[in-house]
Amino acid sequence: MNGYLTVTELAEKFETTPRAVRFYETKGLISPKRIGTRRVYSYRDQARFTLIMRAKRLGFTLKDIKEYLSLYRADQGQVKQSRLLLEQIERRTDELKQQQKDIRDALSELKDMRQLAIDNIDKHEQQLAKKK
C-alpha cells in the first residue's frame, strides 16, 4: 500500500500485537491515517513506533516517550530533544543501577537463607540419626 502498513502489518513488523499498536495510538504516540475504514501507518509512524518500542524495551515511561516525541517537530536542530534524551538516559541508568544493586543484595540474602535452611535440615537429620 505505497509505504503504508496496516495495524496487523505494523504489529507483525515489530513483533507485537495489534492491540499494543492501538494502545500507543490511544496514548497519542502515533497517528495513523485512514483509508476507508482501515488504519494505515506511514513511514513517519513506523519510525516513531521504532523509537517507542526501543524506549519501552529500555524501560522508559510513556510520559518520557511522549515528551521526547513531542519535541521532534518543534526542535528542528534536535538540541532540546537531545538534551531531554540525555536527561532521561541518565535517570534510567541510575534506576537500572539501583535495581542491579537491589538484585545483588536480594541474591546474597537468598543465598544466606538457603544456607540456613540447609543447615537446619542437616541439623535435624543428624538429631534423627543419633536417636536411631
C-alpha positions as CSV (number, residue, x, y, z in Angstrom):
1,M,0.0,0.0,0.0
2,N,2.5,2.6,-1.1
3,G,4.7,2.5,2.0
4,Y,1.8,2.3,4.4
5,L,1.2,-0.6,6.8
6,T,-2.0,-1.8,8.4
7,V,-2.3,-2.4,12.1
8,T,-1.6,-6.1,11.7
9,E,1.4,-5.5,9.4
10,L,2.9,-2.9,11.8
11,A,2.4,-5.3,14.7
12,E,4.0,-8.2,12.8
13,K,6.9,-6.0,11.8
14,F,7.6,-5.1,15.4
15,E,6.7,-8.5,16.8
16,T,3.9,-7.1,18.9
17,T,0.1,-7.3,18.8
18,P,-2.4,-5.1,17.0
19,R,-3.8,-4.3,20.5
20,A,-0.4,-2.9,21.5
21,V,-0.3,-0.8,18.4
22,R,-3.8,0.6,19.1
23,F,-2.8,1.3,22.7
24,Y,0.1,3.6,21.6
25,E,-2.3,5.2,19.2
26,T,-4.8,6.0,22.0
27,K,-1.9,7.5,24.0
28,G,-1.3,9.9,21.1
29,L,2.2,8.5,20.3
30,I,1.3,7.5,16.7
31,S,-1.4,8.9,14.5
32,P,-2.4,6.7,11.6
33,K,-4.2,7.9,8.5
34,R,-7.4,6.2,7.4
35,I,-8.0,4.7,4.0
36,G,-11.7,3.9,4.1
37,T,-12.2,2.1,7.4
38,R,-8.6,0.9,7.7
39,R,-5.9,2.5,9.8
40,V,-2.7,2.8,7.9
41,Y,0.7,3.8,9.2
42,S,3.2,5.9,7.2
43,Y,7.0,5.8,7.2
44,R,6.9,8.5,9.9
45,D,4.6,6.4,12.1
46,Q,6.8,3.4,11.6
47,A,9.9,5.5,12.6
48,R,8.0,6.7,15.7
49,F,7.0,3.2,16.5
50,T,10.6,2.1,16.3
51,L,11.5,4.7,18.9
52,I,8.5,3.8,21.1
53,M,9.4,0.1,21.1
54,R,13.1,0.7,21.8
55,A,12.3,3.2,24.6
56,K,9.8,0.7,26.2
57,R,12.3,-2.1,26.0
58,L,14.8,0.2,27.8
59,G,12.2,0.9,30.5
60,F,11.2,4.5,29.7
61,T,7.7,5.5,30.7
62,L,5.0,6.5,28.3
63,K,5.3,10.1,29.6
64,D,9.0,10.1,28.8
65,I,8.4,8.8,25.3
66,K,5.6,11.2,24.6
67,E,7.7,14.2,25.8
68,Y,10.6,13.1,23.7
69,L,8.4,12.6,20.6
70,S,6.6,15.9,21.1
71,L,9.9,17.7,20.6
72,Y,10.6,16.1,17.3
73,R,8.7,18.6,15.2
74,A,9.3,21.7,17.4
75,D,13.0,21.3,17.6
76,Q,14.5,21.3,14.1
77,G,18.1,21.2,15.3
78,Q,17.1,18.4,17.8
79,V,19.1,20.1,20.6
80,K,16.2,20.2,23.0
81,Q,15.3,16.7,22.1
82,S,18.9,15.5,22.6
83,R,19.1,17.3,26.0
84,L,15.9,15.7,27.1
85,L,17.0,12.3,25.9
86,L,20.3,12.7,27.8
87,E,18.4,13.6,31.0
88,Q,16.1,10.6,30.5
89,I,19.0,8.3,29.8
90,E,20.9,9.4,32.9
91,R,17.8,8.9,35.1
92,R,17.1,5.5,33.6
93,T,20.7,4.5,34.0
94,D,20.5,5.4,37.7
95,E,17.3,3.5,38.1
96,L,18.8,0.4,36.5
97,K,22.0,0.6,38.6
98,Q,19.8,0.8,41.7
99,Q,17.8,-2.2,40.5
100,Q,21.1,-4.1,39.8
101,K,22.2,-3.3,43.4
102,D,18.9,-4.4,44.8
103,I,19.1,-7.7,42.8
104,R,22.7,-8.4,44.1
105,D,21.5,-7.7,47.6
106,A,18.5,-10.0,47.2
107,L,20.6,-12.8,45.7
108,S,23.0,-12.5,48.6
109,E,20.2,-12.6,51.1
110,L,18.6,-15.6,49.4
111,K,22.0,-17.4,49.4
112,D,22.2,-16.8,53.2
113,M,18.6,-18.0,53.7
114,R,19.3,-21.1,51.6
115,Q,22.3,-22.0,53.7
116,L,20.3,-21.5,56.9
117,A,17.7,-23.9,55.5
118,I,20.3,-26.5,54.5
119,D,22.0,-26.2,57.9
120,N,18.6,-26.6,59.6
121,I,17.8,-29.7,57.6
122,D,21.3,-31.2,58.3
123,K,21.0,-30.5,62.0
124,H,17.6,-32.1,62.1
125,E,18.7,-35.2,60.2
126,Q,21.8,-35.6,62.5
127,Q,19.5,-35.5,65.5
128,L,17.3,-38.1,64.0
129,A,20.3,-40.3,63.2
130,K,21.5,-40.1,66.8
131,K,18.2,-41.3,68.1
132,K,18.4,-44.5,66.0
